[in-house]
Amino acid sequence: MNALLREARFLLGLKSAVAAMVALFALTAVAVSAGLVEVARQEAAIARIGPQQASDVAAVTDWVSQGKDPGNAAYYTFHATSDPPSDLAFAAIGTRDVSPYVLRVRALGLEAQLYEGEIGNPEAALPGRFDFAFVLVYLAPLFVILLFHDLRSGEREAGRLRALEASVGAPSALWGARLTVRALGLFLALALPFFVGAFVAGTALWKVGAVLAVVLAYLAFWIVLCMVVARAARSSLANAMTLAAAWMTLTLIVPAIGHVAINSAIPLRQGMELGQTQRTAVHRAWDIPKSESMDAFFRTHPQWRNTAPLGEAFHWKWYFAFHQVGDELAGDLSRQYRQGVLERAAWSERLGLVTPGVATQLALHRLAATDPAAQIAYQDRIRAFHGELRRFYYPYLFEDRPFGRADFARAPEYRAAPAAGSWPVALLGGVVLMTALVGGIGFLRGRRVAS
């Protein structure tokens, strides 16, 4: 305990070290605040949907109830869906920065509706959000390097290394205490702002513990790497340059190359292309015999085959039928897109097993339920809800039932619930494994030097 107190006083006397920890604390606080503001903005947008949705449905109800036309009800009634942020989303925004979290759908073809959301500037979205995950993955290693690159070499260059080690009974206790104090300072600079953000957001305790475990594992990796580099007994400048090169390689170059390789190996048709395929099929239906569209529809919905035949005049059941046929024609592309997104995510996790920065970021995204799997899960919930809508409206459309005011109240409602997140066991294990591997290399290297 005396050694830890001594090293704490020594660290507080180093203006550069104190400035570094204060700077990391400030950056983390700003990142957490930015995350909370973004989550609050998304929650406010979702909250505004409820009253607006009720107002729109009321207006449609008043109009449709006069003629009781089920086609008008199905066509003009929008149904709101939403994907509320989890209680940890403030720390890792993930795909919520570019993916829709509010979508109003109709009983018409779904594929085009899924991808006709607002399009942002891709260049603005490229850097990602400045959130807690960004600070931890990209900036925290730089502060580790700043505090640990000259842990031993700085004393040697100042000419007081031998005297310092001679003044203590066990040199290992001296360096262990110094390492512990500095590591604890960096950990607190990251953890304290996160605790405040977690309290404000009402984050579950198990998620708080999981994030702290991720933070400890990632800091441990960089601290161990600094210790391994320091074993070469080179100058502080050489250590700093070597560690800076390692930071650039592990956090920028290797992940960039890996993601380019993954994207090249698993190409994806963009969502707008899926919507275009569906819309092309819909527009084509106006130029072909109605029976062709209806036969295609009846192949997957045989229960409506024996309803009244179509005449020459427009009928809503034909209109909704060929929209569904358009969805089915784009179905293979949609499934390929879904599978491709999940395959890319799986390979990114494999990349994380050898790249601690990628593993740490993906672990936080999984805990916060802001990863691609959460995005796909929201789309799956929309598809399931859209199926409920079609099953609700089809009896009215195909059996020519009147659709009155009471029928609006019986329409399905989307039930939104934030995703819970999950333990990133494999990803966290990848960081621990890389830390152990680097530590083992440093231990063997030290034994060779000693012999």
Secondary structure, 3 states (H helix, E strand, C coil): CHHHHHHHHHHHCCHHHHHHHHHHHHHHHHHHHHHHHHHHHHHHHHHHHHHHHHHHHHHHHHHHHHHCCHHHHHHHCCEEEECCCCCCCCCCCHHHHCCCCEEEECCCCHHHHHCCCCCCCHHHHCCCCCCHHHHHHHHHHHHHHHHHCCCCHHHHHCCCHHHHHHCCCCHHHHHHHHHHHHHHHHHHHHHHHHHHHHHHHCCCHHHHHHHHHHHHHHHHHHHHHHHHHHCCCCCHHHHHHHHHHHHHHHHHHHHHHHHHHHHHHCCCCCHHHHHHHHHHHHHHHCCCCHHHHHHHHHHHCHHHCCCCCCCCCCCHHHHHHHHHHHHHHCHHHHHHHHHHHHHHHHHHHHHHCCCHHHHHHHHHHHHHCCCHHHHHHHHHHHHHHHHHHHHHHHHHHHCCCCCCHHHHHCCCCCCCCCCCCCCCHHHHHHHHHHHHHHHHHHHHHHHHHHC
